[in-house]
């Protein structure tokens, strides 16, 4: 038992023989007045409490929940906004062009800037540097609602692309490397639930604010409310911990940052990136990365934006993001099944993504045939949720689109997690993922801005999704039972993936 646990064994301050004066005398007198209990002095109790809080903050699951809450407030609210179709504006062209600018800068930043910045500055500074741009973008839409300044919206979209790349690099590194291999599916599931709860709540709030609106655009109060939530989420980045301060993460010793010149940092990052990315496994995953966001423009503008009135679009947005919670939770639990080895879980996850893709996109094809007839007769933005006979089918389809998006992206993140347990390596892979994801999304939004027929967009999205799943199949088939300390997958026997892993809980 520690000495301070026993009242009798604690040294008495009255036994001090040497004279004390000034501040020391005041200190002794204060301690004698306060008294010493079984838990030690007040300073010791406060020190232990502070230590406990630091340990709680540095726990991997605390960091997972924290980054989930940050994404709830930042991209979650942004998703609520974009889910309205055209960011809640009658003319979706400005929002589409702003999204093209966003995704273009995001692709460049994710591939060439965000990774080195994360390696040098860590997650806290990286996210603080980029998170404020979400509120800036919402503010530009508020300004557009009043002045019609589309140039500011496009410029803010370009700045948001830089900021979003920094946020998603931090998020991906934390989610795929802060917990051990047997829990990565649950980490992805928890993140996807909390993150998309933001989009769901934001869309429901927009639904309430615009319920009685007869206009085709959302009210200014919607943008103000989203800005407040975004600024709060940005401030939460101050609580993030660097990988070396998180228990259980895999970090390597390195020269202190202050002692490393910039050219050494750049050289090290280039070498690390080359080792991680220049493999056949990553090459097979590139189409999967590219296709991760190509369907957003079609779903949000051509399906939701062209079919429903403004308050039904808000309600659809809520269903879309809430369905993502269900889809992410479902695939996350599947990818952590204790009765299957990691290779078996990879194959099961792939099969689910493939089958659901055929079914949901097949339903989308039937919807588009129906919608083409309506558009030809001049019926646009007129479907209301109160007309259940007309709205039920399209609303259900849009909800399933949301669930499939979560299923797709969660599976992609889990595959990234099978390549490395090291936060720096994970950040490099996530950078490639977000960069190509943004590039694909940018092209898709540009196609949408050129008013390409919705049926052509649907065919492009369906083909890319199913085709990329076929290309990544060799990676899925050869996922190993575990990842070694260097982030490389050891070659195992072909049957090991079907057995239980030693790391399963």
N, C-alpha and C positions, 0 to 999 in steps of 0.2 A: 504494500500500500504506500502511495506517495505520502511524504511528510505532511503536506498540507491537508490531507484527508483526516488527520487526527488532530483534534483541538489541542490536546495536551502536548503533542510533539512539536507544535509550531513555536518557533523562538519568540520570546516575549520582547517587546520593544523597550520595556522598563528595565531590562537587564543590560542595556547598553551602558558601558562604563565611561567611554570617552565623551567629552562634552560636545554637544551639537548646538548649532545656532543658525539663525537666519532661515533660509528656505528648508534646510534639513530639519530644524526644530519644528517648523510648521508642518512638515510632512509627517513626522513621528506623531505629533499631537493629533493630526487629522486621522491617521490610521488607528490610533488608540480609541478615538471617539467612535469611529465607524465600527471597529471590532473586526475580528477575524473568525469566520465560521468554518464549517467543514469543507466548504468549497474553496477556501483560500481567500486571499485579499481581493478587493474589488478589481484591482488591476489584473490579477491573474484570471478572474472570472471573465472580465472583458476580453482579455487576450485569447482565452479558450473559445469564447463566443465568436470572436473575429476569425479565429482559425477554422471553426466549424463552417462559418459562412463562406470562407474562401474555398474550403474543400467542396462544399455544395455547389458553388459557382463553377469550380473546375471539374465537376463530374460530367462524363460524356453525355448522359441523358439530359442534364440541365442545359448544356450547350445545344443539343438537338432541339429541345423545346424552345430555347431562346431564339435560335435562327428561324424556327417555324413561326414564332410570334412576330418576328421582324418581317418575314415574308407575308404573313397575314396582313400587316399594315401597309406594306409597300406594293409589291406586285399583286397581292390579293386585291387591294383597292383598285389598282390599275386594271386588273382583269374584270372587275365589276363594271368599270367604265367602258372598256372596249367591248364587253359582252352586250352592250346596248345596241351595237351596230353603228359604225361611224362615230364611236365615242359619244353617242347621244345627240348627234347633229343630223339635221335633215339631209344635208349634202355630205355624203360619206367620202367624197374625193379628197378633201383636205386631210381628214384623219388617215385615209389610206396612204397618202403621200408622206405624212408625218411618220407613219409606221415603217414605210420604206426607208426613210432617213434613219429612224431608230435602229432598225435591223442591220442596215449597212454599217453604221458606226459600231454597233455591237459586235458584228462579225470580225471587224478589224481589231477592235480592242481585246476581244476574247482570245484571239489567236496570237497577238504580238505584245500586248501591254499588261493585261490583267494577271497573267501567270507570273511574270517577273515581279510585279508590284506585290502580289501576295507572298512570294518567296522572300522579298526584302522587308516589307512593312508588316506582314501578318494580317489576320482577319479584321481586327478592330479598325485600324487605319484605312484599310481598303474599303470597308463598308461605309465608314464615315465620309470618305471621299466621294462615294457614288450615290449614297442613299437619298440625298436631298433633291436629286434631279427628278424623282417621282412627283414631289410636291410642285416643282417648277412646271412640269408638263400639265398637271391638273390646273394650275394657275393660268397657263396659256390658253387652255380651253375655256376657262372662265372669261378671260379677256376676249376670246373669239366670240363668245356668246353675246358680248356687249358691243364690240367694235368691228367684228368680222375680219380681224387681222390674221389671215391664214399663214403668212410668212413666219410669224412668231411661233405658231403651233409647230410648223415644220422644223424650225431651228431648235425649239425645245425638245422635239422628238429626237433630233440628232444628239443633243446633249444627254438625253435619257438613255440612249443606246450605250454611251460610254459608262454612265453610272450603273445601268442594269448589268453590264458585263462584270463589273467589279462585285456587285452583290451576288450574282449567280456563281461566280468562281468561289467565293467564300462559302456560299450555301452548299455547293456540291462537294467541296473538300471536307466540310464538317460532316455532312450527312453520310458520305461514303467511307470515311476513314476514322471517325472518332469512336466508333463502336466496333466490337469484334465481328468476325465473319458470320457467326451464327445468329447475329442480331441485326444485320444490315437490312433485311427485308422489313423488320418491324420499325427500324429507324426511318426508312423511306415511307412506310405507311403512316407513321405518326406525323411526319412532316407534311405529307400530302393532305391529311385530314385537317390539320390546323391551318395550313396555307390556304387551302381552298375554302375553308370556312370564312376567310376574309372576303373572297369573291362572292360567296353566297349571301353573307350578311350585307355587304355593300350593295348587291343587287336588290335585296329585299328592301333596304332603306331607300334606294332609288325608286323602287316600285311604289312605296308609300308617298314619297315626295312628289311623284309625277302621276299619281293615280287619277287625279281630276284634270290633268293637263290635256288640252286639246291640241297642243302644238306637237310638231314632230321632233322637237329637241327637248332635252332635259332642262330643269330649272337651274338657275345660278347657285341656289343653296346646295344642290347636289355636289357641285365642284368644291364649294367651300368646306363642306363636311368631309369630303375625301381628303382635301389638303390637310386638315387638322389631324386626321388619323395617320396620314403619311409622315407628318413631322414628328409625331409621337413615336412611330416605329423607327424612324431614323435615329432618335435619341437613344433607343435601346441598344444600339450597336456599341455603346460605351461599356456594356457588360460582357462582351465577347472575350474569350480567352484564346491566346495563341496555342498552337498544338503542344508545345513543350510544357505548358501549364495544365494540360488536361490529362488526367490519369487514364492510362491504358492506350494512349495513342503511340504510334510508331514514329519516332523522330530520330534523326541522326545528328551526331555532334558536328558542329560547324564553327568556323571562325566568327567571333562576334560581328554583328552587322556594321558597327562603327569602324571596325578595322578592315573591312573589305571594300576595296575601290569598286566603282561602278563597272569598269570594264571586266573585272573578275566576276561580278554578279551576272553580267550579260553572257559571258562565256560559259559559266556554269549552267545557267538556265538553258542556253542553246544545246549544250551537250546532254543535259538531262532530258530535254524535250525530244531530242533526236533518238535517244535510247528508248524512250517510252513510246513514241509515236511511229517509229519506223519498223513496225512489225506487221506480219500478215494478219494477225488478229485484229489490230486496230484498223487496218485497211478494210477488212470485212465489215467493221462497224460503222465506217464513214457514211454509207448510204442511210443507215438507221438514224444517225445523227442529223443528216441533211433533211430527212423527211419528218422530223419531230414536230415541226410547226407549220408545215405547208398547208394544212387544212384550215387554219384559223381564219384566213381571209374569206374563204368560201362559206364556212359555217356562220361566221359572225355577220358578214355583209349580205351574202347571197341567200342564205337561209333565214337567219333571224331578222336581219335588217330589211329585207325586201318582202317578207311575208307578214309580219305582225305589226300592230300599232305600238306606240311608245311604252305604255304601261305593261303590255303583254311581253314586249322585249325585255323589260326589266325583270319580270317574273321568270321568263325563260332563262335569263342570265343566272338567276338564283338557282334554278333547277340544274343548270349546266355545271355550275361550280360545286353544288352540293353532291351531284352525281359523281364528280371527280373524287370527292371524299370516299364514297363507297368503292369506286373503282380502284383507287390507290390502296385502301385498306384491304380489299380483297386480294389483289395481286401481291401485296406486301406479306400477308400471312401465308399465301401459297409459296412464296419464295423462301420462307423460313420453316417450312414443314419439317418437324423433327424425324418423321418416318422415312424421309428421302435424303440421299446425299446431295451435295451441291450440284453435281452434274444432272442428277435426276430432276431436281427442282428447276434447273435451267431449261431442260427439255419440256417440262410441264408448262412453265411460264410461256415459252415460245409457242407451244401448241394452242394455249388459250388465246394469245394475242392474234395468232393466225386465223383461228376459227371465228372469233368475235369480229375480226376485221372483215371477213367475207360476209358475215350476216349483217352487220351494221351498215357497211357501205352498199350492200345489196338493197337494204331498205331505203338508203339515201337515193339510189337510182330510181326506185318507184316514186319517191316523193318528188324528184326533179321532173319526171314526166308529168305529174299532176300540176306542179308549179309552172311549168312552161306553158301549159294551156291557160292558166290564170293570167300570167303576164301578157300573153297574146291578146287577151280580152280586156286589158287595162286594169286588172285587179292587183293592187300593190299596197303593202303596209296596211291592210284592212282586217286581218284576222284577229279577233279578240278572244281572250281566254273564256269569256262568258258564253261564247258559242261553242259549247263542248263538242257538238257533233262535228264541227269543222276543224276545231283547234286541237283536239286530243291527239290525233295521229302525228302531226308535225311537231307538237310540243314534246311528245314521247321520243320521237327521233332525235330532236335536239338534245334531250337529256341523255340519251345513249351515246351521242357524240361526245359529251363531256366525260362520261364514264370511260370510254375507250381512250380518250386522250390521256387520262391519268394512268390507265393500264399500260399504255404504250411507253410513256415517259418513265414510269416507275421501273419497268422492265429494263429500259436502256440504262438508267442509273445503277440498277443492280448489276448489270453486266460490267459496267465501269468498275464497280466495287470488287468484282472478282479478279480484276487485273492488278490491283495494288491495295495494300493497307496503309501506305505511307501518305500523309496529307499533301506533301509537295507533289508526288507523282499523281495523286488523285486530282489535284488542282490542274495539272497539265492535261490530263484526260478530259476533265470537265471543260477546260478551255477549248479543246478541240470540239467537244460536243456542243457547247453553246455557240461557238463560232460558226460551225456548219449549220446548226439549227437556225441561227439568225440569217445566214446566207440563203437557206432554203425558204424561210419565211419572207425575206425581202423580195425574192423573185416572185413568190406567190402573191404578195400584196401588190407588186407592180403589175402582175397579170390582171388582178382584180381592178386596179385603177384604170387599165386600158379597156375595161368593159368587155372582157372576153365572156363568152356565153357560159352560164352556170353549169351546163352539162359538160362542157370542155374542162372546167375547173374540177368537177367531180371526178371525171375520168382520170385526170392528172393525179389527183390526191389518192384515189383508189389504187392506181397502178404503182405509185411510189411506195405506198404503205406495204402492200403485199410483196412487191419486188424487193424492197430492202429487207424484209423478214426472210426471204429466201436467201439473199446474199449473206446474211449474218448467221445462217444455220451452221456452217462449219465451226464458228466460234462457240455457239451453244453446245454443239456436239462434243467439243473437246474441253469444256470447262473442267478444271481440276478440282480435287476434293478440298484443297486448301491453297493458300498463297504464301510463299515463303517470305522471309524478312526483307528480301531485296525487291519485292513487288513483282517477281516473275513466277509464272505458273509452272510448277514442276510437272514433268510428264508422269502420268499415272497409268495404271492398267485400265483397259477399256471398261471394265466392270466396276471400278471403284466408285464412279459417280452414282451408282444405284444402291450403294450401301450407306449406312448411317455414318456421319462424320464424328470424329472424336470431340469436336468443338460444339456439338449440338447440346441444347439444354432442354 
